[in-house]
Amino acid sequence: MRKLLESTSKRAIRYLEELESRNVAPSTEAVINLAQFDELLPEDSTNPELVLQLLDEIGSPGTMAMAGSRFFGLVTGGSLPVTLAANWLAGAWDQNSGMAHITPATAFLEQVALDWLLDLLHLPSECGGAFVTGATVANFTALAAARHAVLDRVGWNVEADGLFGAPPITVVVGEEVHPSLLKALGLLGFGRDRVVKVPVDSQGRMRPEAIPSVTSPAIVCTQVGNVNTGACDPVGDICERNRTPGVWVHVDGAFGLWAAACPSLAYLTHGVEQADSWATDAHKWLNVPYDSGLAFVRNADVLKASMAVSASYLPTLSDRRNPSDYTPEFSRRARGVEVWAALRSLGRSGVADLVERTCSHARHFAREIQAAGYQILNDVVLNQVLVSFGDAEMTLRAIAQIQAEGTCWCGSTVWQGQTAMRISVSSWATTDEDVERSIAAILHIAKK
């Protein structure tokens, strides 16, 4: 075992060290070579060293360099070294982190990390929390708690009786709602098309005055961090307009909620603490390994009521927090360990610096590209930059050539009817030099 793990760690370290010198996207040849994995299931056992050799020699070249410093295609950061190391150690622990009595270390670390997160993000200290896979499941978890609460208020036990015959729930979203939230609503039985959509402004922010008057039971879903522009809904104003009992306000803050941890950007999240639930990702701006979503619910008992189950073979202790009482899963890895490691390593100032630094990089991208004569389509308030190189055809052609050239990797999107290149800066590893190299490559290709 020692020989295998040491060999694997050397391969992983070499992969990370070579990211700086390779193209961000895998080569066509590397992608074609992945077909070597497509073989019949072997009849006999294979030496584990050979298995890892195949993974590394065929798989590694076929990966996108998301762990590197110049991947700007998604709102995701490469893993901080301390969080990757914590991930390796927690993997060796192999703890099924559902019950505190059975896995005390990981359950305790999760509770500590939860308390730190509430403090860092300026959320109510009494919140319950769940460590889940990503923003889709974080939204699902928080909205399941919302469903429980608003139906319980009108005398309906949704966990026992389901939605058949239940009082209808009005669900309000903005026109720029993220598809992951709609997916969560669909999974919960609300329907993706039965929602009330509210108009947004030119940056994608929900207009509070356009929200229709709703009565119990109802759920209003807001957004902090539009996936294209980075804009944040005025959550405080929306909460003030929806203080009716039985109306729940949820915040989808997949990446934008982390602005609350940065003093210079916290104004964008004004009023989020007035909401009833929140969802975010740690594998975005906190830069921990996939997958790591977070759900917070103001009333911890409501979250527990919507998630907890019991069985005779599962020992519980009333004086300890059982993680599985707050999540959809029983069997789950110890995600809280990596979050704890990130927060313990960075501290409050380190998280703030990570957020501010990446947003500063985004502003630099926008200034230089605009100065070169190309259009920036959004107000760059966070880490998102939308670029138009002309009409849709010209913009898409530029994006394809930028991706193929390999210095950096940016994706395409359509923003309010206009095709654009989206630059998302979220990685701890991105330096000023990375930004300058990427700008030079982008402008060189665009001018052609």
Disulfide bonds with the S-S distance in Angstrom:
none
